[in-house]
Amino acid sequence: MLRVVLMLLTAALAVAAKQPGSKDTTKPNILFIVADDLGWNDVGWHNPDVKTPVLDQLANEGVILNQSYVNYVCTPSRTAFMTGYFPYHVGTQHLVFFPFQAQGIPSNFSFLPEKLKDLGYATHMVGKWHLGFCNWNYTPTYRGFDSFFGYYNGAEDYYTHVVATGLDLRDDKEVVRTRNGQYSTYFFTDRAVDIVEKHPADTPLFLYLPFQNVHQPLQVPKRFEDMYASVENENRRILLGMVSALDEAVGNVTMAMKKAGLWDNTLVIFTTDNGGWISASGNNFPLRGGKTTLWEGGTRGVAFAHGKMLQKTGYTNNEMIHAVDWFPTILEAAGGTADGAIDGVSQLDTILSGKPSPRTEFVYNIDDYSASTKQGAIRVGDYKLIEGYAGTPDGWIRPDNMTAGKPDCACADPATGTWLFNLKDDPTEHHNLADSMPDKLKEMQAKLEEYRKTLVPAIFPPMDPKSFPAEWGGAWSPGWC
């Protein structure tokens, strides 16, 4: 009888351990790092002139994700990360969220940290939000994060933490006014380390680190810039220094996790949010274009995964992955299951063991907000279609002109048109097949129109004077929409 009672008690405890909110030390910690505007050619594993020893080691010990796609600018990619939906299904397909617009992700979309909290995770965020702040309900601690230390908008001064006349730095809900003159990457790293050091060992950790680096303005402590003394172009030299500052920050966080005994059970996901911004000295060679464009240089992002749970490591994975897939992938790693209605698919088996990706196609973007920037782009198998506005002309960047940022041809990319590429044969998008493959073009256009039927209106209202920092004590603040 006693044996039966013990068996029943053991079974009950096992079930209880898997209930939402329960302690579970077997679940992996998840470190989700997002670099801002990091170019394809701005990491050491693609370009040996870039000094990123920490990131290089993590990438080479883990799995380099060579076909990992993001959106063309910040807010759409972060929408995909946090919701698992393509931005054109959410309303964030047009440009980015600006400080003076009443914008936010609608409340009917559950965010990733909300789901992870249900699975027993502690959820913390340090860095850039850029998913709305005009109402408190749009801000991080109302969307599932236990704590938030960072800024709401898309960019700001790294030292004054001001953008468009307003201070933008928060510790949870409180404005931080004591960091003027301090480089943001330093104190963001310090906060991440503090979270790790204080984290209870019996609770799984989700730490989301969307760093400010390397988004403009181009600013970095001189010791990092001096690492590239041979680079003549000042802006490029500073940008590369910002990359190395990011690398050091990641190293400090991972070292803290090792000291805290968390590292051996941590899954690291690292990605950029879009390609490098060529006008801000980012470099995406040999890919065409950059941030703000639908070319591969703007949408094919540097990424890797690392962790002792990976069964196949030390290689480059060429399976198709999209930003919307991180939501269900992380949920599955945490022991959960995503809603089948989302656009993302779990890539956990692909990342852990190199199995074929469940994804065969995706939407780069669909945006009908204005006639001048109307665009649609999809990838199906090896083929890519762009119709309409492809983005700001940038051209290609030659390796011998990397420091000067000169285009590869005298002519800039045309801003609008129709393009069809076979990315397997032509990953740098030099050969438009629209005229020579009319049947394939019609097939891809029909597919794009099917996707366009589910487009929702863009969340892009006019400027609202109630947002101005002068109305809120000099800081960008919620409460006006």
C-alpha positions in Angstrom: 0.0 0.0 0.0 2.8 2.4 0.9 4.5 1.7 -2.4 1.3 2.6 -4.3 1.0 5.8 -2.4 4.6 6.8 -3.1 4.1 6.0 -6.8 1.0 8.2 -7.0 2.7 11.0 -5.1 5.7 10.9 -7.4 3.4 11.0 -10.5 1.5 13.9 -9.0 4.7 15.8 -8.4 5.9 15.2 -11.9 2.7 16.5 -13.3 2.8 19.5 -11.0 6.3 20.3 -12.1 5.1 20.8 -15.7 2.2 23.1 -14.8 2.4 26.7 -16.0 4.3 28.9 -13.6 6.0 26.0 -11.8 9.7 25.7 -11.1 11.5 23.6 -13.7 15.3 23.5 -13.7 15.4 21.2 -16.7 14.1 23.8 -19.1 16.9 25.7 -20.9 17.7 29.3 -20.2 17.3 31.3 -23.3 19.5 34.2 -24.2 18.1 36.0 -27.2 20.5 38.7 -28.5 19.5 41.1 -31.3 22.1 43.4 -32.8 20.9 46.6 -34.5 21.8 47.2 -38.1 24.6 44.7 -38.1 25.8 44.1 -41.7 26.5 40.8 -43.4 30.2 41.7 -43.9 30.5 43.3 -40.4 31.2 40.1 -38.4 34.4 38.1 -38.2 33.1 34.9 -39.6 32.4 36.7 -42.9 35.1 39.2 -42.8 38.4 38.5 -41.0 39.2 42.3 -40.8 36.3 42.7 -38.2 37.4 41.9 -34.7 34.6 39.9 -33.1 36.4 37.1 -31.2 33.5 36.3 -28.8 30.8 36.2 -31.5 33.1 34.2 -33.8 33.8 31.6 -31.2 30.1 31.2 -30.3 29.1 31.0 -34.0 31.8 28.5 -34.8 31.1 26.3 -31.8 27.4 26.4 -32.5 25.7 26.6 -35.8 25.9 29.5 -38.3 22.5 30.2 -39.8 23.4 31.2 -43.4 19.8 31.6 -44.7 18.2 33.5 -41.7 16.0 36.3 -42.9 14.7 39.4 -41.1 12.7 42.4 -42.2 14.1 45.4 -43.9 13.9 47.8 -40.9 13.7 47.7 -37.1 10.0 47.7 -36.0 8.9 45.0 -38.5 11.6 42.6 -37.4 10.9 43.1 -33.7 7.2 42.6 -34.4 8.1 39.2 -36.0 10.4 38.2 -33.0 7.8 39.1 -30.4 4.6 37.9 -32.1 5.5 35.2 -34.6 3.5 37.1 -37.3 4.6 38.7 -40.5 4.4 42.5 -40.0 1.8 42.9 -42.8 -0.5 40.8 -40.7 0.0 43.0 -37.6 0.1 46.5 -39.2 3.8 47.2 -38.8 4.8 46.8 -42.5 5.3 50.5 -43.3 8.6 51.9 -42.2 9.1 52.1 -38.4 7.4 53.4 -35.3 8.3 57.1 -34.8 8.4 58.9 -31.4 5.6 61.3 -32.2 3.1 58.8 -33.6 0.4 57.0 -31.6 1.6 53.5 -32.5 1.7 50.1 -30.7 1.1 46.4 -31.3 -2.6 45.6 -30.8 -3.3 43.8 -27.6 -4.8 40.8 -29.4 -1.3 39.7 -30.2 0.4 37.8 -27.4 4.1 38.5 -27.0 6.8 35.9 -26.6 7.6 36.7 -22.9 3.9 36.4 -22.0 3.9 32.8 -23.3 7.2 32.1 -21.5 5.9 33.4 -18.2 3.1 30.8 -18.5 5.8 28.2 -18.8 7.5 29.2 -15.6 10.2 31.5 -17.0 11.6 34.7 -15.5 11.6 37.2 -18.3 13.9 40.2 -18.6 14.7 42.8 -21.3 17.6 45.1 -21.6 18.0 47.5 -24.6 15.8 48.7 -27.5 12.0 48.2 -27.6 10.7 50.1 -30.7 7.2 48.4 -30.5 5.2 51.4 -29.2 5.0 53.4 -26.0 2.2 56.0 -26.3 0.1 53.9 -23.9 1.5 52.0 -21.0 -0.1 48.8 -22.3 2.2 48.9 -25.3 5.4 48.9 -23.1 7.6 46.0 -22.1 6.4 45.3 -18.6 2.8 45.2 -19.8 3.7 42.7 -22.6 5.2 40.0 -20.5 8.6 41.2 -19.2 9.3 41.1 -15.5 11.8 43.9 -15.9 12.8 46.4 -18.5 15.9 48.6 -18.7 16.3 50.5 -22.0 14.7 52.9 -24.4 11.4 52.9 -26.3 12.3 54.5 -29.6 14.4 53.4 -32.6 17.6 55.3 -32.0 19.2 57.9 -29.7 22.5 59.4 -28.6 24.6 56.7 -26.9 25.8 59.2 -24.3 23.0 61.7 -23.6 20.2 59.1 -24.4 18.2 61.8 -26.1 16.4 61.6 -29.4 14.4 64.4 -31.0 14.8 66.7 -27.9 13.5 64.0 -25.5 15.2 61.8 -23.0 14.5 58.1 -23.6 15.8 55.8 -20.9 13.7 53.8 -18.5 14.2 51.4 -15.6 10.9 49.6 -15.7 8.5 52.6 -15.8 10.8 55.2 -14.2 12.7 57.8 -16.3 16.5 57.4 -15.7 18.2 60.8 -15.6 21.5 59.8 -14.0 23.3 58.3 -17.0 24.2 61.4 -19.0 27.7 60.9 -20.4 27.8 57.2 -20.0 28.0 54.9 -23.0 24.8 52.9 -23.2 26.4 49.6 -24.2 28.4 49.6 -20.9 25.4 50.1 -18.6 23.1 47.8 -20.6 25.7 45.1 -20.2 26.1 45.8 -16.5 22.3 45.4 -16.0 22.3 42.1 -17.9 25.1 40.8 -15.8 23.3 41.9 -12.6 20.1 40.0 -13.8 22.2 36.9 -14.4 24.0 37.1 -11.0 20.8 37.6 -9.1 18.8 35.0 -11.0 17.5 32.0 -8.9 18.8 28.7 -10.1 15.5 26.9 -9.8 13.8 29.1 -12.4 14.5 29.1 -16.1 15.6 32.5 -17.5 14.6 34.3 -20.7 16.9 37.2 -21.2 16.2 39.4 -24.3 19.1 41.7 -25.2 18.3 43.9 -28.2 21.5 46.0 -28.1 21.7 49.6 -29.4 24.9 48.8 -31.3 25.5 49.4 -34.2 22.6 51.7 -35.1 23.6 55.3 -35.9 24.5 57.8 -34.5 28.1 56.5 -34.9 29.5 56.7 -31.4 32.0 54.5 -29.5 34.6 54.9 -26.8 38.0 55.6 -28.4 39.6 52.4 -27.3 37.3 50.5 -29.7 37.9 52.9 -32.6 41.6 52.6 -32.1 41.3 48.8 -32.8 40.9 49.9 -36.5 43.5 52.5 -36.8 44.4 51.3 -40.3 40.9 52.1 -41.6 41.1 55.6 -43.1 37.4 56.4 -43.3 36.4 57.8 -39.9 32.7 56.7 -40.1 33.7 53.2 -41.1 36.3 53.1 -38.3 33.8 54.1 -35.7 31.2 51.6 -37.0 33.7 48.8 -36.7 34.6 49.9 -33.2 30.9 49.7 -32.3 30.8 46.1 -33.6 33.7 45.3 -31.4 32.1 47.0 -28.4 29.0 44.8 -29.0 31.3 41.8 -29.1 32.9 42.7 -25.8 29.4 43.2 -24.3 28.2 39.7 -25.4 31.4 38.3 -23.9 30.8 39.9 -20.5 27.2 38.6 -20.4 28.2 35.0 -21.4 31.0 35.1 -18.8 28.5 36.1 -16.1 26.3 33.2 -17.1 29.2 30.8 -16.8 30.1 32.1 -13.3 26.5 31.8 -12.3 26.3 28.2 -13.4 23.7 28.9 -16.0 25.7 28.5 -19.2 25.6 24.8 -19.7 21.9 24.9 -19.9 21.6 28.0 -22.0 20.4 28.2 -25.6 21.8 31.3 -27.3 20.1 32.8 -30.3 21.9 35.7 -32.0 20.6 37.7 -35.0 20.6 41.1 -36.5 17.3 42.9 -37.0 18.1 43.9 -40.6 21.1 44.4 -42.8 23.7 47.0 -42.4 22.8 50.6 -43.2 25.1 51.5 -46.0 24.6 55.3 -45.5 25.8 54.8 -41.9 28.9 52.8 -43.0 27.4 49.3 -42.7 28.6 46.7 -45.2 26.7 43.7 -46.6 29.2 42.6 -49.3 28.6 40.5 -51.4 24.9 41.0 -51.0 23.0 43.7 -52.8 21.6 46.7 -50.9 21.2 47.1 -47.2 18.8 48.3 -44.5 15.6 49.9 -45.8 15.7 47.7 -49.0 14.1 44.4 -49.9 17.4 43.3 -51.5 19.2 40.5 -49.8 21.6 42.9 -48.1 18.7 44.4 -46.2 16.9 41.2 -45.3 19.3 38.3 -45.1 20.8 38.6 -41.7 23.8 37.4 -39.8 22.7 34.8 -37.2 23.8 31.8 -35.2 22.6 29.5 -32.4 24.8 28.1 -29.6 24.3 25.7 -26.7 25.3 22.4 -25.3 21.8 21.0 -26.3 22.8 21.3 -30.0 23.4 17.9 -31.4 25.2 19.0 -34.5 27.7 21.9 -34.2 30.6 23.5 -35.9 29.0 23.9 -39.3 27.0 26.4 -41.5 23.3 25.6 -41.9 21.7 26.7 -45.2 18.1 25.9 -44.3 15.5 28.7 -44.7 14.6 30.5 -41.5 12.6 33.7 -41.0 12.3 36.1 -38.1 8.7 35.0 -37.4 10.1 31.5 -36.7 12.0 32.5 -33.5 8.7 32.8 -31.6 7.6 29.2 -32.0 11.2 27.9 -31.9 11.9 29.5 -28.5 8.5 28.3 -27.2 9.2 24.7 -28.3 12.6 24.9 -26.7 10.9 26.0 -23.5 8.4 23.1 -23.6 5.5 25.0 -25.0 3.6 25.0 -28.3 2.7 28.1 -30.4 -0.7 28.8 -31.7 -1.1 27.2 -35.1 -2.5 30.5 -36.5 0.8 32.3 -36.4 3.0 32.7 -39.4 6.1 31.3 -37.8 7.1 27.6 -37.7 9.4 26.0 -35.2 12.9 25.6 -36.4 14.1 23.7 -33.3 14.9 20.5 -35.0 16.7 22.4 -37.8 18.8 24.2 -35.2 19.5 21.3 -32.9 20.3 18.6 -35.4 20.4 20.1 -38.9 17.1 18.6 -40.1 15.5 20.2 -43.1 13.6 23.4 -42.4 9.8 23.1 -42.4 9.7 26.5 -44.2 9.8 26.6 -48.0 8.6 30.2 -48.6 8.1 33.5 -46.8 7.0 37.1 -47.3 9.8 39.8 -47.3 7.1 42.5 -47.0 3.8 43.7 -48.4 3.0 47.4 -48.0 0.2 49.3 -49.8 0.3 52.4 -47.5 1.2 54.8 -50.3 1.4 54.6 -54.1 5.0 55.8 -54.1 6.2 53.1 -51.8 3.8 50.2 -52.6 5.8 47.0 -52.5 5.5 43.3 -52.3 8.2 40.6 -52.2 8.2 36.9 -51.6 10.6 34.0 -51.7 9.3 30.5 -52.8 12.0 27.9 -52.9 15.0 29.3 -54.7 13.0 32.1 -56.4 12.5 35.6 -55.2 10.0 38.2 -56.6 10.1 41.9 -55.9 7.3 44.1 -57.2 7.1 47.9 -56.8 9.3 49.8 -54.4 12.5 47.9 -53.6 13.8 50.5 -51.2 16.4 53.3 -51.0 19.0 52.9 -53.8 22.3 51.7 -52.4 24.0 49.5 -54.9 26.6 46.9 -54.1 29.7 47.4 -52.0 33.0 46.2 -53.4 35.5 44.7 -50.8 38.2 47.1 -52.0 35.9 50.0 -51.4 34.7 48.8 -48.0 36.1 51.6 -46.0 34.9 54.3 -48.4 31.5 52.7 -48.9 31.5 53.3 -52.7 28.9 51.5 -54.9 30.0 48.7 -57.1 28.6 50.4 -60.2 28.2 53.9 -61.4 24.5 53.5 -61.4 22.4 53.2 -58.3 19.8 50.5 -57.9 16.4 51.5 -59.4 13.9 52.2 -56.7 10.9 50.6 -58.3 10.3 47.8 -60.8 9.7 44.1 -61.1 12.5 41.6 -60.4 12.7 37.9 -60.4 15.8 36.1 -59.1 17.0 32.6 -58.6 18.8 33.0 -55.3 20.5 29.6 -55.5 22.2 30.6 -58.8 22.4 34.3 -58.2 22.5 35.1 -54.4 23.8 38.7 -55.2 20.8 39.5 -57.4 22.6 40.6 -60.5 20.4 38.8 -63.0 16.8 39.8 -63.4 14.8 36.9 -64.9 11.5 38.7 -65.2 11.7 38.9 -69.0 13.3 35.5 -69.7 11.0 33.4 -67.4 7.5 34.8 -68.0 5.8 31.7 -66.7 7.7 31.6 -63.5 7.0 35.4 -63.1 3.3 34.8 -63.5 3.4 32.0 -61.0 5.2 34.1 -58.4 2.9 37.1 -59.0 -0.1 35.0 -58.4 1.4 33.7 -55.2 2.1 37.3 -54.1 -1.5 38.3 -54.8 -2.8 35.5 -52.6 -0.6 36.7 -49.7 -1.7 40.3 -50.3 -5.4 39.3 -49.7 -4.6 39.0 -45.9 -2.9 42.4 -45.7 -4.1 44.6 -42.8 -3.9 48.4 -42.7 -0.6 49.9 -41.6 -0.5 51.5 -38.2 0.9 54.8 -39.3 -1.1 57.8 -37.9 -0.1 61.5 -38.3 2.1 63.2 -35.8 0.4 63.9 -32.5 1.6 67.0 -30.5 0.5 65.4 -27.3 3.6 63.2 -27.6 6.2 66.0 -27.4 8.6 65.6 -24.5 8.0 69.1 -23.3 4.6 67.9 -22.2 6.2 65.1 -20.1 9.0 66.6 -18.2 11.5 66.4 -21.1 11.2 62.6 -21.6 9.4 60.5 -24.2 6.6 59.0 -22.1 3.4 56.9 -22.3 0.0 58.3 -21.5 -1.1 60.2 -24.6 -3.0 57.7 -26.7 
